[in-house]
Amino acid sequence: MKQSPIHIRGKEELEPVFHPEERTLEDCLRREAERLAHQENVMNRVVYDSIDPNPYNQPLPSTNKDELLPFYTPTGPDDITLVFESRFESGNLRRAIQVYEYEYDLILHPDYLTKGNTQWYYFRVSNTRVGRTYRFNIVNLLKPDSLFNHGMRPLIYSEYEAKNMGKGWHRGCQKICYFQNTFKRKTAGFYCTLTFSVSFQHKNDVVYFAHGYPYTYTDLCRYLTELENDPRKKDKMRRKTLCLTEAGNS
């Protein structure tokens, strides 16, 4: 597991309230019904797994022993498959399944030391294309309702826009909907799906998606180290280990 990516904060700007689009829920339920009725059109192609290796498309070997090889490597410039990744600090995407050409089902890792709790998400995609609308369906959420049905939007971070425009995390995506799906839970009831669509603005960009603004253990350590190295603040603080986490971190 790699350390978390370093993301710029960007400009502190208030974002306008997002008003959910009408008939989004009806459209989502209709697509779900059509998918169940026509399973022969569903690709069901695993394009990312954070644990199991890809048995069909082995990535090219790397000369850097510390480099994390991608699960899927595009076969050429005409291969439009998105390349998913979450094997970095706080990333929690377990598996990505391509169901249609521009649509993917996503399965999250449950929160550690819980009985399968899932709510937040954090992952990235690359090999993006401009002029296409992609749809992501996170299919193993638990809450019966969500703020995503009442104006909340996913967070997006574009490496291209951060480097060239100074733009950091911001809310985005369209056709956002949260509803109960047909996947049964092991205990009782069914899972819920968060679905949203996105149109990438830059070809071959690297784009992150998150439920909330990521703040990792490494982010905290960087901040405390900055305080310790600040001559105006270091005399006003003391840093001591209180205890260790389950992972052995101070």
C-alpha positions as YAML, in Angstrom:
chain: A
units: angstrom
residues:
- id: 1
  name: MET
  ca: [0.00, 0.00, 0.00]
- id: 2
  name: LYS
  ca: [1.52, 3.30, -1.10]
- id: 3
  name: GLN
  ca: [1.32, 6.57, 0.81]
- id: 4
  name: SER
  ca: [-1.47, 8.91, -0.10]
- id: 5
  name: PRO
  ca: [-1.08, 11.15, -3.17]
- id: 6
  name: ILE
  ca: [-0.19, 14.77, -2.45]
- id: 7
  name: HIS
  ca: [-3.14, 16.89, -3.54]
- id: 8
  name: ILE
  ca: [-3.14, 20.67, -3.68]
- id: 9
  name: ARG
  ca: [-5.89, 22.45, -1.79]
- id: 10
  name: GLY
  ca: [-6.80, 24.76, -4.65]
- id: 11
  name: LYS
  ca: [-8.73, 27.99, -4.30]
- id: 12
  name: GLU
  ca: [-11.07, 28.38, -1.35]
- id: 13
  name: GLU
  ca: [-14.28, 29.04, -3.28]
- id: 14
  name: LEU
  ca: [-17.84, 28.42, -2.22]
- id: 15
  name: GLU
  ca: [-19.61, 26.01, -4.52]
- id: 16
  name: PRO
  ca: [-23.23, 26.59, -5.54]
- id: 17
  name: VAL
  ca: [-25.97, 24.36, -4.19]
- id: 18
  name: PHE
  ca: [-26.62, 21.47, -6.55]
- id: 19
  name: HIS
  ca: [-30.28, 20.79, -7.29]
- id: 20
  name: PRO
  ca: [-30.94, 17.10, -8.13]
- id: 21
  name: GLU
  ca: [-32.25, 16.59, -11.62]
- id: 22
  name: GLU
  ca: [-35.86, 15.55, -12.06]
- id: 23
  name: ARG
  ca: [-36.68, 11.94, -12.93]
- id: 24
  name: THR
  ca: [-33.15, 10.78, -12.11]
- id: 25
  name: LEU
  ca: [-34.42, 8.06, -9.79]
- id: 26
  name: GLU
  ca: [-36.97, 6.86, -12.36]
- id: 27
  name: ASP
  ca: [-34.25, 6.70, -15.02]
- id: 28
  name: CYS
  ca: [-31.94, 4.73, -12.70]
- id: 29
  name: LEU
  ca: [-34.62, 2.20, -11.82]
- id: 30
  name: ARG
  ca: [-35.55, 1.81, -15.49]
- id: 31
  name: ARG
  ca: [-31.92, 1.13, -16.43]
- id: 32
  name: GLU
  ca: [-31.68, -1.38, -13.60]
- id: 33
  name: ALA
  ca: [-34.76, -3.20, -14.84]
- id: 34
  name: GLU
  ca: [-33.51, -3.25, -18.44]
- id: 35
  name: ARG
  ca: [-30.19, -4.63, -17.29]
- id: 36
  name: LEU
  ca: [-31.85, -7.48, -15.39]
- id: 37
  name: ALA
  ca: [-34.08, -8.26, -18.36]
- id: 38
  name: HIS
  ca: [-31.22, -8.33, -20.87]
- id: 39
  name: GLN
  ca: [-28.27, -9.96, -19.10]
- id: 40
  name: GLU
  ca: [-26.91, -11.05, -22.47]
- id: 41
  name: ASN
  ca: [-25.85, -7.44, -23.15]
- id: 42
  name: VAL
  ca: [-23.87, -7.09, -19.91]
- id: 43
  name: MET
  ca: [-20.10, -7.49, -20.28]
- id: 44
  name: ASN
  ca: [-19.33, -8.43, -16.63]
- id: 45
  name: ARG
  ca: [-15.61, -7.95, -17.24]
- id: 46
  name: VAL
  ca: [-13.38, -7.49, -14.18]
- id: 47
  name: VAL
  ca: [-10.97, -4.65, -15.00]
- id: 48
  name: TYR
  ca: [-9.61, -4.02, -11.50]
- id: 49
  name: ASP
  ca: [-9.09, -5.97, -8.30]
- id: 50
  name: SER
  ca: [-7.02, -4.61, -5.44]
- id: 51
  name: ILE
  ca: [-6.07, -8.11, -4.20]
- id: 52
  name: ASP
  ca: [-6.28, -10.71, -6.95]
- id: 53
  name: PRO
  ca: [-4.02, -10.50, -10.04]
- id: 54
  name: ASN
  ca: [-5.48, -10.23, -13.52]
- id: 55
  name: PRO
  ca: [-5.33, -13.72, -15.08]
- id: 56
  name: TYR
  ca: [-6.15, -12.49, -18.61]
- id: 57
  name: ASN
  ca: [-4.08, -9.36, -19.16]
- id: 58
  name: GLN
  ca: [-0.79, -9.38, -17.27]
- id: 59
  name: PRO
  ca: [0.79, -5.91, -16.94]
- id: 60
  name: LEU
  ca: [4.12, -5.21, -18.56]
- id: 61
  name: PRO
  ca: [7.10, -5.90, -16.27]
- id: 62
  name: SER
  ca: [8.74, -2.96, -14.54]
- id: 63
  name: THR
  ca: [12.41, -2.31, -13.85]
- id: 64
  name: ASN
  ca: [11.49, -0.35, -10.71]
- id: 65
  name: LYS
  ca: [10.95, -2.80, -7.84]
- id: 66
  name: ASP
  ca: [9.03, -0.18, -5.85]
- id: 67
  name: GLU
  ca: [6.61, 0.59, -8.67]
- id: 68
  name: LEU
  ca: [3.08, -0.71, -8.22]
- id: 69
  name: LEU
  ca: [2.02, -2.38, -11.46]
- id: 70
  name: PRO
  ca: [-1.53, -1.66, -12.67]
- id: 71
  name: PHE
  ca: [-4.10, -4.45, -12.64]
- id: 72
  name: TYR
  ca: [-5.01, -3.69, -16.24]
- id: 73
  name: THR
  ca: [-2.79, -2.32, -19.01]
- id: 74
  name: PRO
  ca: [-4.50, -0.95, -22.16]
- id: 75
  name: THR
  ca: [-3.60, -2.96, -25.24]
- id: 76
  name: GLY
  ca: [-3.07, 0.14, -27.37]
- id: 77
  name: PRO
  ca: [-4.32, 3.68, -28.14]
- id: 78
  name: ASP
  ca: [-7.69, 2.32, -29.27]
- id: 79
  name: ASP
  ca: [-8.32, 0.52, -25.97]
- id: 80
  name: ILE
  ca: [-10.70, 2.84, -24.11]
- id: 81
  name: THR
  ca: [-10.93, 0.75, -20.93]
- id: 82
  name: LEU
  ca: [-10.53, 2.88, -17.82]
- id: 83
  name: VAL
  ca: [-7.58, 1.93, -15.62]
- id: 84
  name: PHE
  ca: [-8.63, 1.90, -11.96]
- id: 85
  name: GLU
  ca: [-6.38, 2.14, -8.91]
- id: 86
  name: SER
  ca: [-6.94, 2.34, -5.15]
- id: 87
  name: ARG
  ca: [-3.82, 0.71, -3.70]
- id: 88
  name: PHE
  ca: [-2.71, 3.90, -2.00]
- id: 89
  name: GLU
  ca: [-3.26, 5.17, 1.51]
- id: 90
  name: SER
  ca: [-7.00, 5.37, 2.35]
- id: 91
  name: GLY
  ca: [-7.98, 4.08, -1.11]
- id: 92
  name: ASN
  ca: [-10.75, 1.54, -0.70]
- id: 93
  name: LEU
  ca: [-11.94, 0.30, -4.09]
- id: 94
  name: ARG
  ca: [-11.95, -3.51, -4.02]
- id: 95
  name: ARG
  ca: [-13.07, -4.34, -7.56]
- id: 96
  name: ALA
  ca: [-14.25, -2.65, -10.77]
- id: 97
  name: ILE
  ca: [-16.42, -4.54, -13.26]
- id: 98
  name: GLN
  ca: [-17.09, -3.20, -16.73]
- id: 99
  name: VAL
  ca: [-20.77, -3.78, -17.49]
- id: 100
  name: TYR
  ca: [-21.09, -1.70, -20.67]
- id: 101
  name: GLU
  ca: [-18.56, 0.15, -22.82]
- id: 102
  name: TYR
  ca: [-18.66, 3.28, -20.66]
- id: 103
  name: GLU
  ca: [-20.25, 1.94, -17.45]
- id: 104
  name: TYR
  ca: [-18.65, 0.25, -14.44]
- id: 105
  name: ASP
  ca: [-19.87, -1.43, -11.26]
- id: 106
  name: LEU
  ca: [-17.64, -0.67, -8.29]
- id: 107
  name: ILE
  ca: [-17.31, -2.73, -5.09]
- id: 108
  name: LEU
  ca: [-15.75, -1.12, -2.01]
- id: 109
  name: HIS
  ca: [-13.60, -2.62, 0.72]
- id: 110
  name: PRO
  ca: [-15.55, -2.58, 4.01]
- id: 111
  name: ASP
  ca: [-14.14, -0.34, 6.73]
- id: 112
  name: TYR
  ca: [-11.50, -2.14, 8.79]
- id: 113
  name: LEU
  ca: [-12.59, -3.69, 12.10]
- id: 114
  name: THR
  ca: [-16.27, -3.40, 11.23]
- id: 115
  name: LYS
  ca: [-18.89, -5.95, 10.26]
- id: 116
  name: GLY
  ca: [-18.91, -4.87, 6.63]
- id: 117
  name: ASN
  ca: [-19.64, -1.15, 6.96]
- id: 118
  name: THR
  ca: [-19.29, 0.84, 3.71]
- id: 119
  name: GLN
  ca: [-20.07, 4.50, 3.11]
- id: 120
  name: TRP
  ca: [-17.03, 6.48, 1.97]
- id: 121
  name: TYR
  ca: [-14.98, 5.82, -1.19]
- id: 122
  name: TYR
  ca: [-11.64, 6.94, -2.62]
- id: 123
  name: PHE
  ca: [-10.13, 5.75, -5.92]
- id: 124
  name: ARG
  ca: [-8.68, 7.01, -9.18]
- id: 125
  name: VAL
  ca: [-9.03, 6.31, -12.90]
- id: 126
  name: SER
  ca: [-6.78, 6.97, -15.89]
- id: 127
  name: ASN
  ca: [-6.88, 6.42, -19.67]
- id: 128
  name: THR
  ca: [-9.77, 8.89, -19.87]
- id: 129
  name: ARG
  ca: [-11.41, 10.05, -23.09]
- id: 130
  name: VAL
  ca: [-13.06, 13.38, -23.96]
- id: 131
  name: GLY
  ca: [-16.55, 13.57, -25.44]
- id: 132
  name: ARG
  ca: [-17.87, 10.45, -23.71]
- id: 133
  name: THR
  ca: [-20.09, 10.10, -20.66]
- id: 134
  name: TYR
  ca: [-19.00, 7.47, -18.17]
- id: 135
  name: ARG
  ca: [-21.21, 5.99, -15.45]
- id: 136
  name: PHE
  ca: [-20.03, 4.58, -12.13]
- id: 137
  name: ASN
  ca: [-22.25, 2.43, -9.91]
- id: 138
  name: ILE
  ca: [-21.00, 1.82, -6.35]
- id: 139
  name: VAL
  ca: [-23.10, -1.23, -5.54]
- id: 140
  name: ASN
  ca: [-22.35, -2.34, -1.95]
- id: 141
  name: LEU
  ca: [-23.41, 0.62, 0.19]
- id: 142
  name: LEU
  ca: [-25.56, 0.10, 3.29]
- id: 143
  name: LYS
  ca: [-27.41, 3.25, 4.35]
- id: 144
  name: PRO
  ca: [-31.11, 3.24, 3.37]
- id: 145
  name: ASP
  ca: [-30.90, 6.86, 2.21]
- id: 146
  name: SER
  ca: [-28.14, 9.31, 1.39]
- id: 147
  name: LEU
  ca: [-27.44, 13.02, 0.99]
- id: 148
  name: PHE
  ca: [-26.59, 12.16, -2.61]
- id: 149
  name: ASN
  ca: [-30.35, 12.13, -3.20]
- id: 150
  name: HIS
  ca: [-30.63, 15.65, -1.77]
- id: 151
  name: GLY
  ca: [-27.97, 17.68, -3.57]
- id: 152
  name: MET
  ca: [-24.64, 16.22, -2.45]
- id: 153
  name: ARG
  ca: [-22.12, 15.49, -5.24]
- id: 154
  name: PRO
  ca: [-18.96, 13.36, -5.43]
- id: 155
  name: LEU
  ca: [-15.59, 15.04, -5.04]
- id: 156
  name: ILE
  ca: [-13.28, 15.08, -8.08]
- id: 157
  name: TYR
  ca: [-9.57, 15.83, -8.44]
- id: 158
  name: SER
  ca: [-7.96, 16.11, -11.87]
- id: 159
  name: GLU
  ca: [-4.16, 15.89, -12.03]
- id: 160
  name: TYR
  ca: [-4.18, 17.86, -15.31]
- id: 161
  name: GLU
  ca: [-6.25, 20.68, -13.81]
- id: 162
  name: ALA
  ca: [-4.20, 20.72, -10.60]
- id: 163
  name: LYS
  ca: [-0.93, 21.04, -12.55]
- id: 164
  name: ASN
  ca: [-2.05, 23.46, -15.25]
- id: 165
  name: MET
  ca: [-4.87, 25.43, -13.60]
- id: 166
  name: GLY
  ca: [-4.20, 25.21, -9.88]
- id: 167
  name: LYS
  ca: [-7.58, 23.58, -9.33]
- id: 168
  name: GLY
  ca: [-7.89, 21.20, -6.40]
- id: 169
  name: TRP
  ca: [-10.74, 19.05, -5.10]
- id: 170
  name: HIS
  ca: [-14.19, 20.15, -6.23]
- id: 171
  name: ARG
  ca: [-17.71, 18.74, -6.37]
- id: 172
  name: GLY
  ca: [-18.95, 17.44, -9.71]
- id: 173
  name: CYS
  ca: [-20.74, 14.72, -11.69]
- id: 174
  name: GLN
  ca: [-24.31, 14.50, -12.99]
- id: 175
  name: LYS
  ca: [-27.26, 12.08, -12.92]
- id: 176
  name: ILE
  ca: [-26.55, 11.32, -9.25]
- id: 177
  name: CYS
  ca: [-28.85, 8.82, -7.58]
- id: 178
  name: TYR
  ca: [-28.87, 6.54, -4.51]
- id: 179
  name: PHE
  ca: [-31.28, 3.60, -4.33]
- id: 180
  name: GLN
  ca: [-31.72, 0.03, -3.08]
- id: 181
  name: ASN
  ca: [-30.49, -2.53, -5.58]
- id: 182
  name: THR
  ca: [-31.17, -6.26, -6.05]
- id: 183
  name: PHE
  ca: [-27.95, -7.59, -4.44]
- id: 184
  name: LYS
  ca: [-28.80, -9.47, -1.24]
- id: 185
  name: ARG
  ca: [-26.72, -9.00, 1.88]
- id: 186
  name: LYS
  ca: [-25.46, -12.00, 3.85]
- id: 187
  name: THR
  ca: [-27.40, -10.94, 6.94]
- id: 188
  name: ALA
  ca: [-30.70, -9.48, 5.77]
- id: 189
  name: GLY
  ca: [-32.01, -7.02, 3.23]
- id: 190
  name: PHE
  ca: [-30.32, -5.63, 0.16]
- id: 191
  name: TYR
  ca: [-27.39, -3.37, -0.67]
- id: 192
  name: CYS
  ca: [-27.77, 0.14, -2.06]
- id: 193
  name: THR
  ca: [-26.22, 1.72, -5.13]
- id: 194
  name: LEU
  ca: [-24.75, 5.19, -5.59]
- id: 195
  name: THR
  ca: [-24.67, 5.93, -9.30]
- id: 196
  name: PHE
  ca: [-23.33, 9.03, -11.07]
- id: 197
  name: SER
  ca: [-22.09, 10.02, -14.51]
- id: 198
  name: VAL
  ca: [-19.05, 12.08, -15.45]
- id: 199
  name: SER
  ca: [-17.66, 13.56, -18.66]
- id: 200
  name: PHE
  ca: [-13.88, 13.96, -18.49]
- id: 201
  name: GLN
  ca: [-12.49, 17.22, -19.81]
- id: 202
  name: HIS
  ca: [-8.99, 15.99, -20.70]
- id: 203
  name: LYS
  ca: [-7.70, 12.97, -22.59]
- id: 204
  name: ASN
  ca: [-5.43, 10.58, -20.68]
- id: 205
  name: ASP
  ca: [-5.98, 12.45, -17.44]
- id: 206
  name: VAL
  ca: [-5.65, 10.90, -13.97]
- id: 207
  name: VAL
  ca: [-8.80, 11.65, -11.98]
- id: 208
  name: TYR
  ca: [-9.57, 10.87, -8.33]
- id: 209
  name: PHE
  ca: [-13.04, 10.41, -6.83]
- id: 210
  name: ALA
  ca: [-13.86, 10.63, -3.12]
- id: 211
  name: HIS
  ca: [-16.85, 10.80, -0.78]
- id: 212
  name: GLY
  ca: [-15.26, 13.53, 1.35]
- id: 213
  name: TYR
  ca: [-12.03, 15.54, 1.26]
- id: 214
  name: PRO
  ca: [-9.32, 12.93, 1.96]
- id: 215
  name: TYR
  ca: [-7.20, 13.52, 5.06]
- id: 216
  name: THR
  ca: [-4.89, 10.59, 5.70]
- id: 217
  name: TYR
  ca: [-2.47, 9.61, 8.44]
- id: 218
  name: THR
  ca: [0.37, 10.81, 6.20]
- id: 219
  name: ASP
  ca: [-1.37, 14.18, 5.81]
- id: 220
  name: LEU
  ca: [-1.51, 14.48, 9.60]
- id: 221
  name: CYS
  ca: [2.17, 13.54, 9.96]
- id: 222
  name: ARG
  ca: [3.18, 16.10, 7.33]
- id: 223
  name: TYR
  ca: [1.22, 18.80, 9.16]
- id: 224
  name: LEU
  ca: [2.77, 17.97, 12.55]
- id: 225
  name: THR
  ca: [6.26, 17.92, 11.04]
- id: 226
  name: GLU
  ca: [5.65, 21.36, 9.53]
- id: 227
  name: LEU
  ca: [4.70, 22.66, 12.98]
- id: 228
  name: GLU
  ca: [7.82, 21.13, 14.52]
- id: 229
  name: ASN
  ca: [10.00, 22.77, 11.87]
- id: 230
  name: ASP
  ca: [8.35, 26.19, 12.18]
- id: 231
  name: PRO
  ca: [10.57, 28.36, 14.43]
- id: 232
  name: ARG
  ca: [7.54, 30.40, 15.54]
- id: 233
  name: LYS
  ca: [5.43, 27.41, 16.53]
- id: 234
  name: LYS
  ca: [7.76, 24.59, 17.55]
- id: 235
  name: ASP
  ca: [8.20, 25.97, 21.10]
- id: 236
  name: LYS
  ca: [4.42, 26.01, 21.59]
- id: 237
  name: MET
  ca: [3.85, 22.30, 20.98]
- id: 238
  name: ARG
  ca: [5.02, 18.87, 22.09]
- id: 239
  name: ARG
  ca: [4.61, 15.69, 20.08]
- id: 240
  name: LYS
  ca: [4.42, 12.42, 22.02]
- id: 241
  name: THR
  ca: [3.01, 8.97, 21.28]
- id: 242
  name: LEU
  ca: [-0.23, 8.35, 23.14]
- id: 243
  name: CYS
  ca: [-0.80, 4.83, 21.85]
- id: 244
  name: LEU
  ca: [-0.52, 2.73, 18.70]
- id: 245
  name: THR
  ca: [-3.20, 2.03, 16.11]
- id: 246
  name: GLU
  ca: [-4.14, -1.45, 14.96]
- id: 247
  name: ALA
  ca: [-1.67, -0.96, 12.11]
- id: 248
  name: GLY
  ca: [1.13, -0.01, 14.51]
- id: 249
  name: ASN
  ca: [1.13, 3.72, 13.78]
- id: 250
  name: SER
  ca: [1.78, 6.27, 16.53]
...
